[in-house]
Amino acid sequence: MNYPILPKRVFASPLIEYANFQDGSTVNLIRLVKPYANGLSYAVYETTKSPFCSNGMFKDYLKAKEKFELMVKNATRQAELLKRGTTNN
């Protein structure tokens, strides 16, 4: 199965929320510093082992937050949640 590969600009943008798991995997909600012309402004990046998780890009915060919550929920079935939080970005 092919999952979306996020562009490099996502990783140079500020982290909004994160979730870290016991197996070393993470789920991150990121706000793009420079949104795309088509409106994509948020990204969800995950490194979990859950087959139901995938990266994604979104136009609005609510859709991105919904995806983030779903990925955290799915990932907790594979590994224990160690730490979850928000940043000031």
PDB file of N, CA, C and O in Angstrom:
ATOM      1  N   MET A   1       0.841  -1.176   0.000  1.00  0.00           N
ATOM      2  CA  MET A   1       0.000   0.000   0.000  1.00  0.00           C
ATOM      3  C   MET A   1       0.889   1.242   0.000  1.00  0.00           C
ATOM      4  O   MET A   1       1.859   1.303   0.755  1.00  0.00           O
ATOM      5  N   ASN A   2       0.573   2.228  -0.831  1.00  0.00           N
ATOM      6  CA  ASN A   2       1.343   3.466  -0.892  1.00  0.00           C
ATOM      7  C   ASN A   2       0.719   4.535  -0.010  1.00  0.00           C
ATOM      8  O   ASN A   2      -0.459   4.865  -0.148  1.00  0.00           O
ATOM      9  N   TYR A   3       1.520   5.066   0.890  1.00  0.00           N
ATOM     10  CA  TYR A   3       1.072   6.153   1.740  1.00  0.00           C
ATOM     11  C   TYR A   3       1.677   7.445   1.237  1.00  0.00           C
ATOM     12  O   TYR A   3       2.764   7.432   0.660  1.00  0.00           O
ATOM     13  N   PRO A   4       0.995   8.569   1.445  1.00  0.00           N
ATOM     14  CA  PRO A   4       1.529   9.848   0.972  1.00  0.00           C
ATOM     15  C   PRO A   4       2.889  10.158   1.591  1.00  0.00           C
ATOM     16  O   PRO A   4       3.101   9.970   2.789  1.00  0.00           O
ATOM     17  N   ILE A   5       3.792  10.630   0.763  1.00  0.00           N
ATOM     18  CA  ILE A   5       5.100  11.089   1.227  1.00  0.00           C
ATOM     19  C   ILE A   5       5.001  12.596   1.379  1.00  0.00           C
ATOM     20  O   ILE A   5       4.640  13.297   0.433  1.00  0.00           O
ATOM     21  N   LEU A   6       5.316  13.094   2.555  1.00  0.00           N
ATOM     22  CA  LEU A   6       5.197  14.517   2.812  1.00  0.00           C
ATOM     23  C   LEU A   6       6.376  15.280   2.240  1.00  0.00           C
ATOM     24  O   LEU A   6       7.502  14.783   2.270  1.00  0.00           O
ATOM     25  N   PRO A   7       6.141  16.490   1.715  1.00  0.00           N
ATOM     26  CA  PRO A   7       7.227  17.303   1.180  1.00  0.00           C
ATOM     27  C   PRO A   7       8.150  17.813   2.288  1.00  0.00           C
ATOM     28  O   PRO A   7       7.768  17.853   3.458  1.00  0.00           O
ATOM     29  N   LYS A   8       9.353  18.197   1.909  1.00  0.00           N
ATOM     30  CA  LYS A   8      10.361  18.636   2.882  1.00  0.00           C
ATOM     31  C   LYS A   8       9.919  19.843   3.692  1.00  0.00           C
ATOM     32  O   LYS A   8      10.307  19.974   4.853  1.00  0.00           O
ATOM     33  N   ARG A   9       9.114  20.732   3.107  1.00  0.00           N
ATOM     34  CA  ARG A   9       8.708  21.936   3.835  1.00  0.00           C
ATOM     35  C   ARG A   9       7.891  21.609   5.093  1.00  0.00           C
ATOM     36  O   ARG A   9       7.834  22.420   6.017  1.00  0.00           O
ATOM     37  N   VAL A  10       7.276  20.461   5.135  1.00  0.00           N
ATOM     38  CA  VAL A  10       6.517  20.050   6.327  1.00  0.00           C
ATOM     39  C   VAL A  10       7.455  19.941   7.526  1.00  0.00           C
ATOM     40  O   VAL A  10       7.096  20.337   8.635  1.00  0.00           O
ATOM     41  N   PHE A  11       8.644  19.412   7.308  1.00  0.00           N
ATOM     42  CA  PHE A  11       9.566  19.151   8.410  1.00  0.00           C
ATOM     43  C   PHE A  11      10.326  20.393   8.867  1.00  0.00           C
ATOM     44  O   PHE A  11      11.059  20.344   9.854  1.00  0.00           O
ATOM     45  N   ALA A  12      10.152  21.514   8.149  1.00  0.00           N
ATOM     46  CA  ALA A  12      10.741  22.789   8.553  1.00  0.00           C
ATOM     47  C   ALA A  12       9.678  23.704   9.156  1.00  0.00           C
ATOM     48  O   ALA A  12       9.928  24.887   9.387  1.00  0.00           O
ATOM     49  N   SER A  13       8.502  23.155   9.406  1.00  0.00           N
ATOM     50  CA  SER A  13       7.381  23.915   9.945  1.00  0.00           C
ATOM     51  C   SER A  13       7.157  23.558  11.412  1.00  0.00           C
ATOM     52  O   SER A  13       7.607  22.509  11.872  1.00  0.00           O
ATOM     53  N   PRO A  14       6.458  24.433  12.153  1.00  0.00           N
ATOM     54  CA  PRO A  14       6.290  24.198  13.599  1.00  0.00           C
ATOM     55  C   PRO A  14       5.305  23.078  13.944  1.00  0.00           C
ATOM     56  O   PRO A  14       4.279  22.882  13.292  1.00  0.00           O
ATOM     57  N   LEU A  15       5.665  22.376  14.974  1.00  0.00           N
ATOM     58  CA  LEU A  15       4.847  21.302  15.535  1.00  0.00           C
ATOM     59  C   LEU A  15       3.755  21.915  16.399  1.00  0.00           C
ATOM     60  O   LEU A  15       4.028  22.804  17.206  1.00  0.00           O
ATOM     61  N   ILE A  16       2.521  21.446  16.236  1.00  0.00           N
ATOM     62  CA  ILE A  16       1.399  21.927  17.055  1.00  0.00           C
ATOM     63  C   ILE A  16       1.106  20.940  18.182  1.00  0.00           C
ATOM     64  O   ILE A  16       1.015  21.328  19.347  1.00  0.00           O
ATOM     65  N   GLU A  17       0.958  19.662  17.829  1.00  0.00           N
ATOM     66  CA  GLU A  17       0.691  18.608  18.808  1.00  0.00           C
ATOM     67  C   GLU A  17       1.523  17.377  18.491  1.00  0.00           C
ATOM     68  O   GLU A  17       1.929  17.161  17.349  1.00  0.00           O
ATOM     69  N   TYR A  18       1.771  16.576  19.515  1.00  0.00           N
ATOM     70  CA  TYR A  18       2.552  15.353  19.333  1.00  0.00           C
ATOM     71  C   TYR A  18       2.055  14.261  20.252  1.00  0.00           C
ATOM     72  O   TYR A  18       1.430  14.514  21.282  1.00  0.00           O
ATOM     73  N   ALA A  19       2.353  13.030  19.848  1.00  0.00           N
ATOM     74  CA  ALA A  19       2.084  11.850  20.680  1.00  0.00           C
ATOM     75  C   ALA A  19       3.259  10.898  20.485  1.00  0.00           C
ATOM     76  O   ALA A  19       3.601  10.552  19.354  1.00  0.00           O
ATOM     77  N   ASN A  20       3.871  10.478  21.582  1.00  0.00           N
ATOM     78  CA  ASN A  20       5.009   9.562  21.549  1.00  0.00           C
ATOM     79  C   ASN A  20       4.590   8.228  22.169  1.00  0.00           C
ATOM     80  O   ASN A  20       3.878   8.187  23.172  1.00  0.00           O
ATOM     81  N   PHE A  21       5.046   7.153  21.553  1.00  0.00           N
ATOM     82  CA  PHE A  21       4.638   5.814  21.982  1.00  0.00           C
ATOM     83  C   PHE A  21       5.827   5.006  22.470  1.00  0.00           C
ATOM     84  O   PHE A  21       6.975   5.325  22.162  1.00  0.00           O
ATOM     85  N   GLN A  22       5.546   3.956  23.236  1.00  0.00           N
ATOM     86  CA  GLN A  22       6.564   3.126  23.874  1.00  0.00           C
ATOM     87  C   GLN A  22       7.522   2.492  22.870  1.00  0.00           C
ATOM     88  O   GLN A  22       8.697   2.300  23.186  1.00  0.00           O
ATOM     89  N   ASP A  23       7.050   2.164  21.676  1.00  0.00           N
ATOM     90  CA  ASP A  23       7.917   1.525  20.682  1.00  0.00           C
ATOM     91  C   ASP A  23       8.774   2.523  19.898  1.00  0.00           C
ATOM     92  O   ASP A  23       9.466   2.138  18.954  1.00  0.00           O
ATOM     93  N   GLY A  24       8.732   3.804  20.286  1.00  0.00           N
ATOM     94  CA  GLY A  24       9.538   4.827  19.621  1.00  0.00           C
ATOM     95  C   GLY A  24       8.827   5.532  18.482  1.00  0.00           C
ATOM     96  O   GLY A  24       9.391   6.439  17.871  1.00  0.00           O
ATOM     97  N   SER A  25       7.619   5.138  18.190  1.00  0.00           N
ATOM     98  CA  SER A  25       6.875   5.774  17.106  1.00  0.00           C
ATOM     99  C   SER A  25       6.215   7.066  17.583  1.00  0.00           C
ATOM    100  O   SER A  25       6.059   7.289  18.784  1.00  0.00           O
ATOM    101  N   THR A  26       5.831   7.912  16.628  1.00  0.00           N
ATOM    102  CA  THR A  26       5.229   9.206  16.942  1.00  0.00           C
ATOM    103  C   THR A  26       4.097   9.527  15.975  1.00  0.00           C
ATOM    104  O   THR A  26       4.009   8.971  14.880  1.00  0.00           O
ATOM    105  N   VAL A  27       3.239  10.437  16.411  1.00  0.00           N
ATOM    106  CA  VAL A  27       2.235  11.054  15.549  1.00  0.00           C
ATOM    107  C   VAL A  27       2.349  12.553  15.809  1.00  0.00           C
ATOM    108  O   VAL A  27       2.286  12.989  16.959  1.00  0.00           O
ATOM    109  N   ASN A  28       2.516  13.346  14.744  1.00  0.00           N
ATOM    110  CA  ASN A  28       2.702  14.786  14.881  1.00  0.00           C
ATOM    111  C   ASN A  28       1.696  15.554  14.035  1.00  0.00           C
ATOM    112  O   ASN A  28       1.388  15.162  12.910  1.00  0.00           O
ATOM    113  N   LEU A  29       1.192  16.646  14.584  1.00  0.00           N
ATOM    114  CA  LEU A  29       0.337  17.579  13.864  1.00  0.00           C
ATOM    115  C   LEU A  29       1.169  18.838  13.634  1.00  0.00           C
ATOM    116  O   LEU A  29       1.663  19.444  14.584  1.00  0.00           O
ATOM    117  N   ILE A  30       1.319  19.225  12.375  1.00  0.00           N
ATOM    118  CA  ILE A  30       2.236  20.293  11.985  1.00  0.00           C
ATOM    119  C   ILE A  30       1.480  21.384  11.228  1.00  0.00           C
ATOM    120  O   ILE A  30       0.638  21.089  10.380  1.00  0.00           O
ATOM    121  N   ARG A  31       1.786  22.650  11.540  1.00  0.00           N
ATOM    122  CA  ARG A  31       1.229  23.789  10.810  1.00  0.00           C
ATOM    123  C   ARG A  31       2.283  24.288   9.833  1.00  0.00           C
ATOM    124  O   ARG A  31       3.389  24.640  10.244  1.00  0.00           O
ATOM    125  N   LEU A  32       1.956  24.322   8.550  1.00  0.00           N
ATOM    126  CA  LEU A  32       2.920  24.758   7.546  1.00  0.00           C
ATOM    127  C   LEU A  32       3.194  26.249   7.661  1.00  0.00           C
ATOM    128  O   LEU A  32       2.268  27.054   7.757  1.00  0.00           O
ATOM    129  N   VAL A  33       4.468  26.610   7.649  1.00  0.00           N
ATOM    130  CA  VAL A  33       4.863  28.016   7.702  1.00  0.00           C
ATOM    131  C   VAL A  33       4.401  28.721   6.434  1.00  0.00           C
ATOM    132  O   VAL A  33       3.911  29.849   6.480  1.00  0.00           O
ATOM    133  N   LYS A  34       4.562  28.054   5.322  1.00  0.00           N
ATOM    134  CA  LYS A  34       4.177  28.614   4.024  1.00  0.00           C
ATOM    135  C   LYS A  34       3.167  27.661   3.376  1.00  0.00           C
ATOM    136  O   LYS A  34       3.553  26.685   2.734  1.00  0.00           O
ATOM    137  N   PRO A  35       1.865  27.952   3.550  1.00  0.00           N
ATOM    138  CA  PRO A  35       0.837  27.065   2.978  1.00  0.00           C
ATOM    139  C   PRO A  35       0.916  27.002   1.456  1.00  0.00           C
ATOM    140  O   PRO A  35       1.444  27.909   0.812  1.00  0.00           O
ATOM    141  N   TYR A  36       0.402  25.952   0.906  1.00  0.00           N
ATOM    142  CA  TYR A  36       0.357  25.777  -0.544  1.00  0.00           C
ATOM    143  C   TYR A  36      -0.729  26.667  -1.146  1.00  0.00           C
ATOM    144  O   TYR A  36      -1.670  27.056  -0.454  1.00  0.00           O
ATOM    145  N   ALA A  37      -0.600  26.986  -2.426  1.00  0.00           N
ATOM    146  CA  ALA A  37      -1.576  27.819  -3.131  1.00  0.00           C
ATOM    147  C   ALA A  37      -2.965  27.177  -3.138  1.00  0.00           C
ATOM    148  O   ALA A  37      -3.972  27.884  -3.184  1.00  0.00           O
ATOM    149  N   ASN A  38      -3.026  25.848  -3.093  1.00  0.00           N
ATOM    150  CA  ASN A  38      -4.318  25.152  -3.093  1.00  0.00           C
ATOM    151  C   ASN A  38      -4.955  25.106  -1.708  1.00  0.00           C
ATOM    152  O   ASN A  38      -6.012  24.498  -1.539  1.00  0.00           O
ATOM    153  N   GLY A  39      -4.334  25.734  -0.718  1.00  0.00           N
ATOM    154  CA  GLY A  39      -4.915  25.828   0.612  1.00  0.00           C
ATOM    155  C   GLY A  39      -4.395  24.849   1.637  1.00  0.00           C
ATOM    156  O   GLY A  39      -4.749  24.960   2.811  1.00  0.00           O
ATOM    157  N   LEU A  40      -3.567  23.889   1.243  1.00  0.00           N
ATOM    158  CA  LEU A  40      -3.027  22.928   2.204  1.00  0.00           C
ATOM    159  C   LEU A  40      -2.156  23.664   3.217  1.00  0.00           C
ATOM    160  O   LEU A  40      -1.151  24.274   2.852  1.00  0.00           O
ATOM    161  N   SER A  41      -2.547  23.605   4.495  1.00  0.00           N
ATOM    162  CA  SER A  41      -1.869  24.367   5.541  1.00  0.00           C
ATOM    163  C   SER A  41      -1.419  23.529   6.727  1.00  0.00           C
ATOM    164  O   SER A  41      -0.642  24.005   7.555  1.00  0.00           O
ATOM    165  N   TYR A  42      -1.889  22.293   6.827  1.00  0.00           N
ATOM    166  CA  TYR A  42      -1.579  21.429   7.972  1.00  0.00           C
ATOM    167  C   TYR A  42      -1.174  20.042   7.491  1.00  0.00           C
ATOM    168  O   TYR A  42      -1.600  19.590   6.429  1.00  0.00           O
ATOM    169  N   ALA A  43      -0.349  19.377   8.287  1.00  0.00           N
ATOM    170  CA  ALA A  43       0.080  18.022   7.953  1.00  0.00           C
ATOM    171  C   ALA A  43       0.043  17.158   9.205  1.00  0.00           C
ATOM    172  O   ALA A  43       0.267  17.635  10.318  1.00  0.00           O
ATOM    173  N   VAL A  44      -0.241  15.885   8.999  1.00  0.00           N
ATOM    174  CA  VAL A  44      -0.142  14.884  10.059  1.00  0.00           C
ATOM    175  C   VAL A  44       0.928  13.901   9.605  1.00  0.00           C
ATOM    176  O   VAL A  44       0.825  13.293   8.540  1.00  0.00           O
ATOM    177  N   TYR A  45       1.958  13.758  10.437  1.00  0.00           N
ATOM    178  CA  TYR A  45       3.077  12.867  10.141  1.00  0.00           C
ATOM    179  C   TYR A  45       3.126  11.791  11.206  1.00  0.00           C
ATOM    180  O   TYR A  45       3.097  12.087  12.400  1.00  0.00           O
ATOM    181  N   GLU A  46       3.201  10.539  10.772  1.00  0.00           N
ATOM    182  CA  GLU A  46       3.230   9.430  11.731  1.00  0.00           C
ATOM    183  C   GLU A  46       4.306   8.420  11.363  1.00  0.00           C
ATOM    184  O   GLU A  46       4.647   8.241  10.194  1.00  0.00           O
ATOM    185  N   THR A  47       4.833   7.764  12.396  1.00  0.00           N
ATOM    186  CA  THR A  47       5.844   6.726  12.197  1.00  0.00           C
ATOM    187  C   THR A  47       5.415   5.427  12.874  1.00  0.00           C
ATOM    188  O   THR A  47       6.260   4.604  13.224  1.00  0.00           O
ATOM    189  N   THR A  48       4.128   5.241  13.059  1.00  0.00           N
ATOM    190  CA  THR A  48       3.628   4.077  13.788  1.00  0.00           C
ATOM    191  C   THR A  48       3.659   2.819  12.937  1.00  0.00           C
ATOM    192  O   THR A  48       3.870   2.865  11.725  1.00  0.00           O
ATOM    193  N   LYS A  49       3.443   1.702  13.603  1.00  0.00           N
ATOM    194  CA  LYS A  49       3.405   0.411  12.921  1.00  0.00           C
ATOM    195  C   LYS A  49       1.971  -0.019  12.602  1.00  0.00           C
ATOM    196  O   LYS A  49       1.750  -1.112  12.081  1.00  0.00           O
ATOM    197  N   SER A  50       1.011   0.831  12.910  1.00  0.00           N
ATOM    198  CA  SER A  50      -0.391   0.514  12.657  1.00  0.00           C
ATOM    199  C   SER A  50      -0.685   0.571  11.161  1.00  0.00           C
ATOM    200  O   SER A  50      -0.365   1.565  10.507  1.00  0.00           O
ATOM    201  N   PRO A  51      -1.289  -0.477  10.612  1.00  0.00           N
ATOM    202  CA  PRO A  51      -1.629  -0.466   9.186  1.00  0.00           C
ATOM    203  C   PRO A  51      -2.747   0.508   8.852  1.00  0.00           C
ATOM    204  O   PRO A  51      -3.003   0.776   7.678  1.00  0.00           O
ATOM    205  N   PHE A  52      -3.413   1.039   9.861  1.00  0.00           N
ATOM    206  CA  PHE A  52      -4.513   1.967   9.642  1.00  0.00           C
ATOM    207  C   PHE A  52      -4.082   3.427   9.721  1.00  0.00           C
ATOM    208  O   PHE A  52      -4.916   4.320   9.572  1.00  0.00           O
ATOM    209  N   CYS A  53      -2.801   3.687   9.952  1.00  0.00           N
ATOM    210  CA  CYS A  53      -2.288   5.050  10.054  1.00  0.00           C
ATOM    211  C   CYS A  53      -1.581   5.446   8.768  1.00  0.00           C
ATOM    212  O   CYS A  53      -0.980   4.610   8.093  1.00  0.00           O
ATOM    213  N   SER A  54      -1.657   6.718   8.439  1.00  0.00           N
ATOM    214  CA  SER A  54      -0.941   7.241   7.271  1.00  0.00           C
ATOM    215  C   SER A  54      -0.755   8.740   7.412  1.00  0.00           C
ATOM    216  O   SER A  54      -1.479   9.398   8.160  1.00  0.00           O
ATOM    217  N   ASN A  55       0.221   9.275   6.687  1.00  0.00           N
ATOM    218  CA  ASN A  55       0.460  10.704   6.641  1.00  0.00           C
ATOM    219  C   ASN A  55      -0.667  11.380   5.874  1.00  0.00           C
ATOM    220  O   ASN A  55      -1.399  10.730   5.128  1.00  0.00           O
ATOM    221  N   GLY A  56      -0.801  12.687   6.063  1.00  0.00           N
ATOM    222  CA  GLY A  56      -1.813  13.414   5.311  1.00  0.00           C
ATOM    223  C   GLY A  56      -1.612  14.909   5.384  1.00  0.00           C
ATOM    224  O   GLY A  56      -0.964  15.418   6.298  1.00  0.00           O
ATOM    225  N   MET A  57      -2.179  15.619   4.400  1.00  0.00           N
ATOM    226  CA  MET A  57      -2.124  17.074   4.368  1.00  0.00           C
ATOM    227  C   MET A  57      -3.552  17.603   4.265  1.00  0.00           C
ATOM    228  O   MET A  57      -4.399  17.006   3.600  1.00  0.00           O
ATOM    229  N   PHE A  58      -3.812  18.745   4.940  1.00  0.00           N
ATOM    230  CA  PHE A  58      -5.170  19.250   5.084  1.00  0.00           C
ATOM    231  C   PHE A  58      -5.232  20.758   4.913  1.00  0.00           C
ATOM    232  O   PHE A  58      -4.256  21.472   5.140  1.00  0.00           O
ATOM    233  N   LYS A  59      -6.415  21.227   4.503  1.00  0.00           N
ATOM    234  CA  LYS A  59      -6.631  22.655   4.311  1.00  0.00           C
ATOM    235  C   LYS A  59      -7.013  23.358   5.607  1.00  0.00           C
ATOM    236  O   LYS A  59      -6.635  24.510   5.819  1.00  0.00           O
ATOM    237  N   ASP A  60      -7.749  22.688   6.466  1.00  0.00           N
ATOM    238  CA  ASP A  60      -8.155  23.366   7.700  1.00  0.00           C
ATOM    239  C   ASP A  60      -7.748  22.568   8.938  1.00  0.00           C
ATOM    240  O   ASP A  60      -7.533  21.357   8.890  1.00  0.00           O
ATOM    241  N   TYR A  61      -7.654  23.295  10.036  1.00  0.00           N
ATOM    242  CA  TYR A  61      -7.182  22.729  11.291  1.00  0.00           C
ATOM    243  C   TYR A  61      -8.097  21.613  11.805  1.00  0.00           C
ATOM    244  O   TYR A  61      -7.614  20.597  12.304  1.00  0.00           O
ATOM    245  N   LEU A  62      -9.398  21.797  11.688  1.00  0.00           N
ATOM    246  CA  LEU A  62     -10.328  20.799  12.234  1.00  0.00           C
ATOM    247  C   LEU A  62     -10.173  19.444  11.567  1.00  0.00           C
ATOM    248  O   LEU A  62     -10.222  18.419  12.247  1.00  0.00           O
ATOM    249  N   LYS A  63      -9.989  19.412  10.257  1.00  0.00           N
ATOM    250  CA  LYS A  63      -9.788  18.136   9.553  1.00  0.00           C
ATOM    251  C   LYS A  63      -8.456  17.508   9.963  1.00  0.00           C
ATOM    252  O   LYS A  63      -8.367  16.298  10.169  1.00  0.00           O
ATOM    253  N   ALA A  64      -7.421  18.347  10.079  1.00  0.00           N
ATOM    254  CA  ALA A  64      -6.108  17.845  10.487  1.00  0.00           C
ATOM    255  C   ALA A  64      -6.159  17.299  11.912  1.00  0.00           C
ATOM    256  O   ALA A  64      -5.578  16.251  12.198  1.00  0.00           O
ATOM    257  N   LYS A  65      -6.842  17.996  12.793  1.00  0.00           N
ATOM    258  CA  LYS A  65      -6.967  17.561  14.184  1.00  0.00           C
ATOM    259  C   LYS A  65      -7.739  16.238  14.267  1.00  0.00           C
ATOM    260  O   LYS A  65      -7.392  15.358  15.055  1.00  0.00           O
ATOM    261  N   GLU A  66      -8.766  16.111  13.463  1.00  0.00           N
ATOM    262  CA  GLU A  66      -9.548  14.873  13.418  1.00  0.00           C
ATOM    263  C   GLU A  66      -8.664  13.695  12.989  1.00  0.00           C
ATOM    264  O   GLU A  66      -8.730  12.620  13.584  1.00  0.00           O
ATOM    265  N   LYS A  67      -7.851  13.897  11.971  1.00  0.00           N
ATOM    266  CA  LYS A  67      -6.924  12.851  11.496  1.00  0.00           C
ATOM    267  C   LYS A  67      -5.901  12.525  12.584  1.00  0.00           C
ATOM    268  O   LYS A  67      -5.609  11.353  12.825  1.00  0.00           O
ATOM    269  N   PHE A  68      -5.355  13.545  13.240  1.00  0.00           N
ATOM    270  CA  PHE A  68      -4.387  13.347  14.315  1.00  0.00           C
ATOM    271  C   PHE A  68      -4.987  12.477  15.415  1.00  0.00           C
ATOM    272  O   PHE A  68      -4.356  11.516  15.856  1.00  0.00           O
ATOM    273  N   GLU A  69      -6.199  12.805  15.863  1.00  0.00           N
ATOM    274  CA  GLU A  69      -6.853  12.039  16.929  1.00  0.00           C
ATOM    275  C   GLU A  69      -7.070  10.588  16.507  1.00  0.00           C
ATOM    276  O   GLU A  69      -6.876   9.673  17.307  1.00  0.00           O
ATOM    277  N   LEU A  70      -7.467  10.377  15.265  1.00  0.00           N
ATOM    278  CA  LEU A  70      -7.683   9.025  14.757  1.00  0.00           C
ATOM    279  C   LEU A  70      -6.371   8.240  14.717  1.00  0.00           C
ATOM    280  O   LEU A  70      -6.348   7.060  15.065  1.00  0.00           O
ATOM    281  N   MET A  71      -5.288   8.880  14.299  1.00  0.00           N
ATOM    282  CA  MET A  71      -3.991   8.202  14.238  1.00  0.00           C
ATOM    283  C   MET A  71      -3.492   7.851  15.631  1.00  0.00           C
ATOM    284  O   MET A  71      -2.922   6.778  15.827  1.00  0.00           O
ATOM    285  N   VAL A  72      -3.696   8.734  16.602  1.00  0.00           N
ATOM    286  CA  VAL A  72      -3.300   8.437  17.979  1.00  0.00           C
ATOM    287  C   VAL A  72      -4.103   7.246  18.502  1.00  0.00           C
ATOM    288  O   VAL A  72      -3.549   6.344  19.130  1.00  0.00           O
ATOM    289  N   LYS A  73      -5.399   7.250  18.240  1.00  0.00           N
ATOM    290  CA  LYS A  73      -6.254   6.140  18.684  1.00  0.00           C
ATOM    291  C   LYS A  73      -5.815   4.820  18.060  1.00  0.00           C
ATOM    292  O   LYS A  73      -5.720   3.807  18.752  1.00  0.00           O
ATOM    293  N   ASN A  74      -5.548   4.829  16.753  1.00  0.00           N
ATOM    294  CA  ASN A  74      -5.111   3.604  16.074  1.00  0.00           C
ATOM    295  C   ASN A  74      -3.739   3.144  16.562  1.00  0.00           C
ATOM    296  O   ASN A  74      -3.511   1.947  16.732  1.00  0.00           O
ATOM    297  N   ALA A  75      -2.843   4.073  16.783  1.00  0.00           N
ATOM    298  CA  ALA A  75      -1.488   3.715  17.209  1.00  0.00           C
ATOM    299  C   ALA A  75      -1.456   3.121  18.611  1.00  0.00           C
ATOM    300  O   ALA A  75      -0.586   2.307  18.921  1.00  0.00           O
ATOM    301  N   THR A  76      -2.405   3.524  19.463  1.00  0.00           N
ATOM    302  CA  THR A  76      -2.419   2.974  20.831  1.00  0.00           C
ATOM    303  C   THR A  76      -2.775   1.498  20.846  1.00  0.00           C
ATOM    304  O   THR A  76      -2.598   0.833  21.866  1.00  0.00           O
ATOM    305  N   ARG A  77      -3.265   0.982  19.754  1.00  0.00           N
ATOM    306  CA  ARG A  77      -3.542  -0.458  19.667  1.00  0.00           C
ATOM    307  C   ARG A  77      -2.269  -1.255  19.411  1.00  0.00           C
ATOM    308  O   ARG A  77      -2.231  -2.463  19.641  1.00  0.00           O
ATOM    309  N   GLN A  78      -1.226  -0.576  18.935  1.00  0.00           N
ATOM    310  CA  GLN A  78       0.047  -1.222  18.650  1.00  0.00           C
ATOM    311  C   GLN A  78       1.071  -1.027  19.768  1.00  0.00           C
ATOM    312  O   GLN A  78       1.892  -1.906  20.030  1.00  0.00           O
ATOM    313  N   ALA A  79       1.016   0.131  20.422  1.00  0.00           N
ATOM    314  CA  ALA A  79       1.993   0.449  21.468  1.00  0.00           C
ATOM    315  C   ALA A  79       1.361   1.392  22.485  1.00  0.00           C
ATOM    316  O   ALA A  79       0.421   2.121  22.167  1.00  0.00           O
ATOM    317  N   GLU A  80       1.883   1.373  23.707  1.00  0.00           N
ATOM    318  CA  GLU A  80       1.371   2.221  24.775  1.00  0.00           C
ATOM    319  C   GLU A  80       1.768   3.677  24.546  1.00  0.00           C
ATOM    320  O   GLU A  80       2.902   3.960  24.159  1.00  0.00           O
ATOM    321  N   LEU A  81       0.841   4.592  24.783  1.00  0.00           N
ATOM    322  CA  LEU A  81       1.101   6.029  24.670  1.00  0.00           C
ATOM    323  C   LEU A  81       1.934   6.466  25.865  1.00  0.00           C
ATOM    324  O   LEU A  81       1.529   6.276  27.012  1.00  0.00           O
ATOM    325  N   LEU A  82       3.105   7.053  25.598  1.00  0.00           N
ATOM    326  CA  LEU A  82       3.979   7.513  26.674  1.00  0.00           C
ATOM    327  C   LEU A  82       3.734   8.965  27.025  1.00  0.00           C
ATOM    328  O   LEU A  82       3.602   9.316  28.197  1.00  0.00           O
ATOM    329  N   LYS A  83       3.671   9.817  25.997  1.00  0.00           N
ATOM    330  CA  LYS A  83       3.542  11.236  26.234  1.00  0.00           C
ATOM    331  C   LYS A  83       2.770  11.883  25.085  1.00  0.00           C
ATOM    332  O   LYS A  83       2.954  11.549  23.914  1.00  0.00           O
ATOM    333  N   ARG A  84       1.911  12.809  25.460  1.00  0.00           N
ATOM    334  CA  ARG A  84       1.146  13.540  24.462  1.00  0.00           C
ATOM    335  C   ARG A  84       1.070  14.990  24.921  1.00  0.00           C
ATOM    336  O   ARG A  84       0.911  15.267  26.110  1.00  0.00           O
ATOM    337  N   GLY A  85       1.186  15.917  23.963  1.00  0.00           N
ATOM    338  CA  GLY A  85       1.137  17.308  24.367  1.00  0.00           C
ATOM    339  C   GLY A  85       0.987  18.256  23.210  1.00  0.00           C
ATOM    340  O   GLY A  85       0.937  17.852  22.048  1.00  0.00           O
ATOM    341  N   THR A  86       0.915  19.535  23.550  1.00  0.00           N
ATOM    342  CA  THR A  86       0.836  20.611  22.580  1.00  0.00           C
ATOM    343  C   THR A  86       2.021  21.531  22.770  1.00  0.00           C
ATOM    344  O   THR A  86       2.649  21.553  23.829  1.00  0.00           O
ATOM    345  N   THR A  87       2.318  22.291  21.728  1.00  0.00           N
ATOM    346  CA  THR A  87       3.408  23.257  21.800  1.00  0.00           C
ATOM    347  C   THR A  87       2.828  24.665  21.704  1.00  0.00           C
ATOM    348  O   THR A  87       1.617  24.824  21.553  1.00  0.00           O
ATOM    349  N   ASN A  88       3.662  25.668  21.787  1.00  0.00           N
ATOM    350  CA  ASN A  88       3.207  27.052  21.711  1.00  0.00           C
ATOM    351  C   ASN A  88       3.196  27.594  20.296  1.00  0.00           C
ATOM    352  O   ASN A  88       3.072  28.803  20.101  1.00  0.00           O
ATOM    353  N   ASN A  89       3.322  26.725  19.304  1.00  0.00           N
ATOM    354  CA  ASN A  89       3.394  27.198  17.921  1.00  0.00           C
ATOM    355  C   ASN A  89       2.036  27.279  17.331  1.00  0.00           C
ATOM    356  O   ASN A  89       1.889  27.657  16.169  1.00  0.00           O
TER     357      ASN A  89
END
